[in-house]
C-alpha cells in the first residue's frame, strides 16, 4: 500500500502561538474525515529553546517514522501534531487541554521538562488519554505520581543516578558538589544521585540551584563548587545548561586540576556541540546510541534524511519512535475505536504486550508504567580514538533491564500497592 503524506495547518492558540502541524497517514482524506477512526498524536516538546536539539523537531521526525512504518502498512489513519511548550507548565497544560478538548488528540508524546510532564500526566489521567513520556526524566512519574494513563519510556533520574553516579563513586569520586537546574527534573536528579553517593560511603559537600530556564553564565556556580574542594561536580541539568557548564569548567581549568565533571544527563547532540576535544573522558549513561548495533544503525539510516541539521537521533528522540510504534501495535491489536475510547485500558494492553523495535530491542512495560530495557555506561572518546563523524562513545558497561531501573516495590506507586 502506498501512503501519501501532506501537511495542513491547524489553528494556532492566540495566547500561546504554538507551532502546530498535522501529518496524516493512511487511507487519504476520506478516511481522515472520519474522526472517530483517526488516531491523533500530539508531540509536545521544546521546539526553540535549550532542549531543542535533544527533543524538538527530531522527536517529531521519529514519531512520523513510526507512523510510516506501521500505521501506513496497516491502513490506520493517523494525524501527528507538534507544539512548543516553551518549558513552561502553564503553556504545556493549555496546549494539551486544547488538543484533547478541541482537536480530539488521543495520545501525548515526548514532553521534556519534568515540571511540564508531571502536569501533562495529571491532565491525561483526568481526561483518560495516554501520555507516552520520552523526554522528561523525573522518576516520580513511576513513583508517587504514577498514573494508569502514563508510560515512562526512555530513561529516568533513578537510572541515571545509579549508573553514572555509581560509576563515579566507584572510581574514587567520593565527595560531590551539585549544580542543579531549579525545577522538578534537577531536584529529582540531585536527590537520586545524592542518595547513591551516600549509600556508597561518599559525601555531598554542597549544592547550588541555577535559575531555569535562561542561565548562560555558570561562572559563580562553578567557583562555589571549586571552593568546596569536592572531587566531583555533579551537573544535575541538561541540554544547553550542561553544554555551558562543561565549556566554562574547561575555561576555568577545573578538569586540569583533577576535578571530575559528572554529566548526569548528557545526550549525543551535547557531545557533538562540545566537540571531542572538550568532552573527551566524560562518563555518561544512555539507553540508545545510534552506533550500538546493527538494529540501531538501521533505525538511524531510516530517520537520518529527515533529522534537522543532520543530527543523529538521541535517546529521547528514539524513545518517541519506540513508544509510538508499540502504541500503534496495540491499536491494531485492540481496534481503533476501542483504543480511542479508553486510554487507561489501552495502556494496560500496552503493558501486557512485549515490546521490540530497532531502537531499543526487546523489552517490557511494568505495572507502574516504567518501560524496561538495558542502560549503557559510555565514555566519550578522545579525538584520536574516533574513526569518523559521530563516532563518539566507547561502551564501558551494559546494565540489564531488571537492574537498570528502580525496583518495582521501592517506587511508592499506588498502582503497585493495589
PANUVEX-511423 format. One line per 2 residues: number of its first residue (from 0); their letters; for each residue x, y, z of C-alpha. Coordinates in nm, 4 decimals, m for minus. Example, Ala and Ser with C-alpha at 12.3 -4.5 7.8 and 13.67 -1.06 7.14 Angstrom:
% PANUVEX-511423
0	as	1.2300/m0.4500/0.7800 | 1.3670/m0.1060/0.7140
***
This chain:
% PANUVEX-511423
0	xx	0.0000/0.0000/0.0000 | 0.1285/0.3457/m0.0879
2	xx	0.0946/0.6022/0.1912 | 0.0552/0.9673/0.0946
4	xx	0.1727/1.2386/0.3326 | 0.0717/1.6029/0.3184
6	xx	0.0621/1.8973/0.5597 | m0.2176/2.1199/0.6747
8	xx	m0.2038/2.3942/0.9308 | m0.4104/2.3807/1.2437
10	xx	m0.5484/2.6792/1.4287 | m0.2848/2.8432/1.6441
12	xx	m0.3697/2.9333/2.0007 | m0.3646/3.3127/2.0061
14	xx	m0.2261/3.3365/2.3576 | 0.0344/3.0649/2.3124
16	xx	0.1154/3.0715/1.9436 | 0.2470/2.7141/1.9417
18	xx	0.3755/2.5703/1.6173 | 0.1152/2.3074/1.5290
20	xx	0.1034/2.0944/1.2160 | m0.0719/1.7768/1.1096
22	xx	0.0808/1.4844/0.9282 | m0.1893/1.2429/0.8084
24	xx	m0.1033/0.8884/0.7143 | m0.3117/0.6037/0.5878
26	xx	m0.6161/0.5907/0.3658 | m0.6365/0.9501/0.2370
28	xx	m0.8722/1.2393/0.3016 | m1.1886/1.0299/0.3103
30	xx	m1.0580/0.8245/0.5990 | m0.9265/1.1319/0.7792
32	xx	m1.2675/1.2910/0.7666 | m1.3988/1.0083/0.9810
34	xx	m1.2609/1.1499/1.3059 | m1.3778/0.8500/1.5036
36	xx	m1.1450/0.6281/1.3015 | m0.8388/0.8550/1.3063
38	xx	m0.5698/0.8268/1.5723 | m0.4379/1.1705/1.6691
40	xx	m0.0916/1.2013/1.8197 | 0.0371/1.5244/1.9758
42	xx	0.4156/1.5627/2.0012 | 0.4926/1.8368/2.2529
44	xx	0.8401/1.9493/2.3478 | 1.0931/2.2320/2.3311
46	xx	1.0985/2.3457/1.9681 | 1.3020/2.6612/2.0201
48	xx	1.4953/2.6578/2.3499 | 1.7779/2.4792/2.5274
50	xx	1.6256/2.1295/2.4780 | 1.5531/2.1716/2.1061
52	xx	1.8375/1.9511/1.9826 | 1.7716/1.6663/2.2269
54	xx	1.3952/1.6576/2.1542 | 1.2305/1.9237/1.9361
56	xx	1.1742/1.8621/1.5638 | 1.3841/1.5460/1.5785
58	xx	1.1279/1.3819/1.8062 | 0.8532/1.4579/1.5558
60	xx	1.0644/1.3059/1.2772 | 1.0964/0.9853/1.4799
62	xx	0.7225/0.9737/1.5556 | 0.6453/1.0139/1.1858
64	xx	0.8855/0.7310/1.1094 | 0.6901/0.5006/1.3410
66	xx	0.3630/0.6098/1.1775 | 0.5019/0.5475/0.8300
68	xx	0.6415/0.2056/0.9196 | 0.3369/0.0687/1.0988
70	xx	0.0192/0.2696/1.0543 | 0.0695/0.3166/0.6818
72	xx	0.1194/m0.0565/0.6324 | m0.1894/m0.1425/0.8376
74	xx	m0.4134/0.1239/0.6829 | m0.4639/0.3015/1.0164
76	xx	m0.5356/0.6724/0.9686 | m0.3053/0.8828/1.1866
78	xx	m0.2532/1.2553/1.2330 | 0.0585/1.3895/1.4028
80	xx	0.0616/1.7376/1.5549 | 0.3540/1.9183/1.7165
82	xx	0.3771/2.2116/1.9564 | 0.6334/2.4065/2.1560
84	xx	0.5622/2.4077/2.5303 | 0.8422/2.6611/2.5901
86	xx	0.9459/2.4608/2.9005 | 0.6525/2.6156/3.0895
88	xx	0.3937/2.4006/3.2729 | 0.1124/2.6511/3.2160
90	xx	0.1811/2.6681/2.8420 | 0.2054/2.2911/2.8143
92	xx	m0.1120/2.2365/3.0146 | m0.3102/2.4767/2.7998
94	xx	m0.1910/2.3180/2.4760 | m0.2774/1.9679/2.5962
96	xx	m0.6241/2.0671/2.7126 | m0.6931/2.2329/2.3752
98	xx	m0.5581/1.9319/2.1894 | m0.7807/1.6919/2.3828
100	xx	m1.0968/1.9032/2.4135 | m1.0913/2.0773/2.0739
102	xx	m0.8805/1.8615/1.8421 | m0.9551/1.5118/1.9680
104	xx	m0.5944/1.4150/2.0384 | m0.5643/1.0609/2.1783
106	xx	m0.2019/1.0430/2.2920 | 0.0613/1.2949/2.4018
108	xx	0.4255/1.2079/2.3250 | 0.7702/1.3253/2.4429
110	xx	0.7325/1.6292/2.6806 | 1.0814/1.7068/2.8139
112	xx	1.0989/1.9309/3.1222 | 0.9751/1.7305/3.4183
114	xx	0.7519/2.0021/3.5615 | 0.5602/2.0106/3.2327
116	xx	0.5497/1.6308/3.2128 | 0.4013/1.5990/3.5619
118	xx	0.1289/1.8479/3.4689 | 0.0552/1.6640/3.1429
120	xx	0.0370/1.3301/3.3245 | m0.2318/1.4726/3.5520
122	xx	m0.4370/1.6047/3.2615 | m0.4162/1.2776/3.0670
124	xx	m0.5341/1.0888/3.3736 | m0.8227/1.3325/3.4214
126	xx	m0.9248/1.3069/3.0542 | m0.8468/0.9319/3.0235
128	xx	m0.5996/0.9896/2.7425 | m0.2493/0.8465/2.7012
130	xx	0.0866/1.0025/2.7871 | 0.3977/0.8411/2.6379
132	xx	0.6800/1.0270/2.8117 | 1.0216/1.0131/2.6500
134	xx	1.1959/1.3459/2.7112 | 1.1269/1.4070/3.0818
136	xx	1.3408/1.2385/3.3457 | 1.1815/1.2597/3.6902
138	xx	1.1391/0.9142/3.8417 | 0.8292/1.0447/4.0228
140	xx	0.6328/0.9631/3.7045 | 0.6541/0.5959/3.8040
142	xx	0.6683/0.6669/4.1757 | 0.4476/0.8873/4.3888
144	xx	0.2844/1.0437/4.0805 | 0.2399/0.7300/3.8704
146	xx	m0.0741/0.7040/3.6586 | m0.2600/0.4256/3.4763
148	xx	m0.2503/0.6525/3.1692 | 0.1278/0.7144/3.1605
150	xx	0.4196/0.5119/3.0278 | 0.7671/0.6471/3.1091
152	xx	0.9712/0.5216/2.8182 | 1.3365/0.6151/2.7788
154	xx	1.5246/0.6983/3.0997 | 1.4720/0.8484/3.4445
156	xx	1.6650/1.0140/3.7242 | 1.6969/0.6943/3.9329
158	xx	1.8577/0.5090/3.6418 | 2.0930/0.7956/3.5589
160	xx	2.1928/0.8367/3.9242 | 2.2605/0.4669/3.9724
162	xx	2.4612/0.4266/3.6545 | 2.6653/0.7451/3.6177
164	xx	2.6718/0.8436/3.9842 | 2.7594/0.4927/4.0989
166	xx	3.0399/0.4657/3.8441 | 3.1951/0.7939/3.9575
168	xx	3.1936/0.6897/4.3254 | 3.3471/0.3505/4.2441
170	xx	3.6225/0.5357/4.0565 | 3.7131/0.7316/4.3725
172	xx	3.4844/1.0331/4.3428 | 3.3547/1.0195/4.6997
174	xx	3.2915/1.3917/4.7583 | 3.0330/1.5791/4.5494
176	xx	2.9008/1.9276/4.4816 | 2.5851/1.9655/4.2725
178	xx	2.4996/2.2353/4.0205 | 2.1270/2.1814/3.9820
180	xx	1.8638/2.3229/3.7474 | 1.5986/2.4689/3.9751
182	xx	1.2913/2.2701/3.8724 | 1.1456/1.9202/3.9175
184	xx	1.3957/1.7382/3.6948 | 1.7057/1.8913/3.8538
186	xx	1.5755/1.8365/4.2055 | 1.4910/1.4708/4.1340
188	xx	1.8275/1.4030/3.9677 | 2.0202/1.5629/4.2548
190	xx	1.8104/1.3725/4.5114 | 1.8539/1.0337/4.3460
192	xx	2.2267/1.0793/4.2808 | 2.2956/1.2087/4.6319
194	xx	2.1245/0.9003/4.7727 | 2.3526/0.6707/4.5742
196	xx	2.6624/0.8713/4.6718 | 2.5770/0.8460/5.0424
198	xx	2.4872/0.4769/5.0196 | 2.8300/0.4145/4.8668
200	xx	3.0001/0.5915/5.1565 | 3.0512/0.9255/4.9826
202	xx	2.9590/1.2762/5.0992 | 2.7723/1.5687/4.9458
204	xx	2.9602/1.8870/5.0341 | 2.7122/2.1318/4.8899
206	xx	2.4785/2.2299/4.6109 | 2.3604/2.5372/4.4261
208	xx	2.0354/2.5857/4.2327 | 2.0534/2.7654/3.8990
210	xx	1.7552/2.9554/3.7524 | 1.5636/2.7685/3.4824
212	xx	1.5373/2.8481/3.2010 | 1.7751/3.1211/3.0970
214	xx	2.1078/3.0689/3.2792 | 2.4047/3.1190/3.0470
216	xx	2.6815/3.2269/3.2872 | 2.7709/2.9489/3.5309
218	xx	3.0977/3.1049/3.6490 | 2.9805/3.1933/4.0019
220	xx	2.8293/2.8475/4.0494 | 3.1451/2.6755/3.9287
222	xx	3.3541/2.8884/4.1640 | 3.1349/2.7790/4.4563
224	xx	3.1836/2.4189/4.3501 | 3.5605/2.4691/4.3271
226	xx	3.5712/2.6292/4.6714 | 3.4011/2.3228/4.8238
228	xx	3.7046/2.1104/4.7212 | 3.4709/1.8342/4.6057
230	xx	3.6269/1.5728/4.3824 | 3.3184/1.5567/4.1612
232	xx	3.0901/1.8323/4.0353 | 2.7549/1.6760/3.9576
234	xx	2.5708/1.8531/3.6766 | 2.2019/1.7953/3.7508
236	xx	2.0904/1.9724/3.4357 | 2.0589/1.9011/3.0638
238	xx	2.0834/2.0422/2.7132 | 2.2252/2.3910/2.6804
240	xx	2.2838/2.4155/3.0564 | 2.5097/2.1095/3.0535
242	xx	2.6965/2.2301/2.7461 | 2.7637/2.5716/2.9008
244	xx	2.8714/2.4185/3.2339 | 3.1225/2.1848/3.0721
246	xx	3.2612/2.4559/2.8446 | 3.3031/2.7061/3.1274
248	xx	3.4533/2.4454/3.3614 | 3.7122/2.3804/3.0923
250	xx	3.7830/2.7519/3.0582 | 3.8406/2.7744/3.4349
252	xx	4.0786/2.4790/3.4202 | 3.8812/2.2753/3.6735
254	xx	3.9374/1.9435/3.4992 | 4.3109/2.0151/3.4653
256	xx	4.3199/2.0472/3.8440 | 4.1762/1.6982/3.8832
258	xx	3.8103/1.7852/3.9400 | 3.5769/1.5369/3.7696
260	xx	3.2616/1.6510/3.5939 | 2.9663/1.4147/3.6200
262	xx	2.7270/1.4952/3.3381 | 2.4253/1.3200/3.4853
264	xx	2.2143/1.3651/3.1718 | 2.4198/1.4070/2.8566
266	xx	2.2950/1.3457/2.5027 | 2.4940/1.2774/2.1886
268	xx	2.3915/1.6176/2.0487 | 2.5548/1.7753/2.3560
270	xx	2.8801/1.5910/2.2854 | 2.8593/1.6993/1.9220
272	xx	2.8140/2.0634/2.0278 | 3.1057/2.0434/2.2694
274	xx	3.3417/1.8556/2.0358 | 3.5594/1.5640/2.1418
276	xx	3.8460/1.7899/2.2456 | 3.6282/1.9379/2.5207
278	xx	3.4032/1.6411/2.6001 | 3.6646/1.3622/2.5956
280	xx	3.6612/1.1430/2.9043 | 3.3112/1.2397/3.0176
282	xx	3.1285/0.9360/3.1552 | 2.7576/0.9255/3.0803
284	xx	2.4592/0.6937/3.0560 | 2.2244/0.6486/2.7616
286	xx	1.9661/0.3866/2.6684 | 2.0156/0.4343/2.2934
288	xx	2.3228/0.5027/2.0815 | 2.2962/0.5217/1.7053
290	xx	2.6100/0.3092/1.6506 | 2.5433/0.0485/1.9206
292	xx	2.4474/m0.2441/1.6950 | 2.3047/m0.3341/1.3534
294	xx	1.9458/m0.2543/1.4554 | 2.0262/0.0921/1.5936
296	xx	2.2256/0.1713/1.2809 | 1.9360/0.0559/1.0608
298	xx	1.6907/0.2775/1.2510 | 1.9292/0.5730/1.2220
300	xx	1.9647/0.5259/0.8462 | 1.5872/0.5463/0.8079
302	xx	1.5382/0.8681/1.0048 | 1.8634/1.0491/0.9234
304	xx	1.7480/1.2072/0.5933 | 1.4775/1.3966/0.7835
306	xx	1.6664/1.4818/1.1028 | 1.7198/1.8581/1.1464
308	xx	2.0722/1.9749/1.0729 | 2.1954/1.6229/1.0066
310	xx	2.1883/1.5419/1.3793 | 2.1979/1.1769/1.4784
312	xx	1.8919/1.0795/1.6827 | 1.9429/1.0830/2.0583
314	xx	1.7782/0.8582/2.3127 | 1.4792/1.0857/2.3808
316	xx	1.4005/1.1069/2.0094 | 1.4494/0.7328/1.9605
318	xx	1.2198/0.6806/2.2581 | 0.9423/0.8672/2.0774
320	xx	0.9764/0.6293/1.7824 | 0.9787/0.3221/2.0041
322	xx	0.6832/0.4331/2.2195 | 0.4613/0.5289/1.9259
324	xx	0.5452/0.2101/1.7372 | 0.4378/m0.0009/2.0363
326	xx	0.1263/0.2113/2.0842 | 0.0259/0.1605/1.7199
328	xx	0.0808/m0.2150/1.7520 | m0.1567/m0.2027/2.0484
330	xx	m0.4126/m0.0031/1.8484 | m0.4001/m0.2670/1.5755
332	xx	m0.4479/m0.5375/1.8374 | m0.7423/m0.3651/2.0099
334	xx	m0.9034/m0.1873/1.7175 | m0.9071/0.1882/1.6631
336	xx	m1.2459/0.2551/1.8226 | m1.1680/0.0703/2.1446
338	xx	m0.8204/0.2206/2.1732 | m0.9574/0.5740/2.1319
340	xx	m1.2394/0.5166/2.3812 | m1.0320/0.4271/2.6878
342	xx	m0.6777/0.5498/2.7393 | m0.6165/0.3563/3.0611
344	xx	m0.7353/0.0319/2.9010 | m0.5031/0.0915/2.6061
346	xx	m0.2066/0.1472/2.8400 | m0.2981/m0.1731/3.0243
348	xx	m0.2900/m0.3597/2.6923 | 0.0474/m0.1988/2.6107
350	xx	0.1824/m0.3335/2.9404 | 0.0569/m0.6817/2.8581
352	xx	0.2338/m0.6901/2.5205 | 0.6139/m0.7342/2.4887
354	xx	0.7973/m0.4508/2.3161 | 1.0507/m0.4858/2.0357
356	xx	1.1952/m0.2350/1.7887 | 1.5212/m0.1400/1.6203
358	xx	1.5984/0.1437/1.8612 | 1.5826/m0.0457/2.1927
360	xx	1.5419/m0.4127/2.1042 | 1.3128/m0.6351/2.3129
362	xx	1.1648/m0.5025/2.6356 | 0.8557/m0.4752/2.8522
364	xx	0.6432/m0.2282/3.0488 | 0.5936/m0.2748/3.4239
366	xx	0.2773/m0.2215/3.6254 | 0.3997/0.1237/3.7378
368	xx	0.4386/0.2362/3.3754 | 0.8182/0.2016/3.3650
370	xx	0.9453/0.0808/3.0246 | 1.2321/m0.1633/3.0777
372	xx	1.5359/m0.2016/2.8518 | 1.9144/m0.2024/2.9062
374	xx	2.1121/0.1043/3.0084 | 2.4620/0.1673/2.8753
376	xx	2.7503/0.3383/3.0524 | 2.9693/0.5151/2.7955
378	xx	3.2877/0.7186/2.7983 | 3.3350/0.9931/2.5389
380	xx	3.6265/0.9079/2.3108 | 3.9424/1.1093/2.2687
382	xx	3.9668/1.2768/1.9269 | 4.2309/1.0282/1.8119
384	xx	4.0053/0.7345/1.9066 | 3.7179/0.8443/1.6835
386	xx	3.7037/0.6810/1.3419 | 3.4580/0.9202/1.1775
388	xx	3.1639/1.1613/1.2171 | 2.9526/1.0973/1.5277
390	xx	3.1770/0.8110/1.6428 | 3.1799/0.9478/1.9964
392	xx	3.1233/0.6711/2.2533 | 3.3040/0.3657/2.3827
394	xx	3.0968/0.1220/2.5853 | 3.2061/0.0641/2.9444
396	xx	2.9172/m0.1352/3.0852 | 2.5750/m0.2734/2.9922
398	xx	2.3185/m0.2815/3.2732 | 2.0378/m0.5339/3.2125
400	xx	1.6764/m0.4095/3.2238 | 1.5901/m0.5670/3.5574
402	xx	1.8838/m0.3856/3.7223 | 1.8859/m0.0578/3.5324
404	xx	1.5696/0.0920/3.6836 | 1.4353/0.1333/4.0348
406	xx	1.2910/m0.1877/4.1826 | 0.9146/m0.2008/4.1451
408	xx	0.8500/m0.2258/4.5174 | 1.0585/0.0827/4.6030
410	xx	0.8846/0.3480/4.3959 | 0.5736/0.4015/4.6062
412	xx	0.3406/0.3768/4.3048 | m0.0223/0.3279/4.4071
414	xx	m0.0802/0.1034/4.1060 | 0.1653/m0.1443/4.2554
416	xx	0.0251/m0.1279/4.6087 | m0.3222/m0.2046/4.4759
***
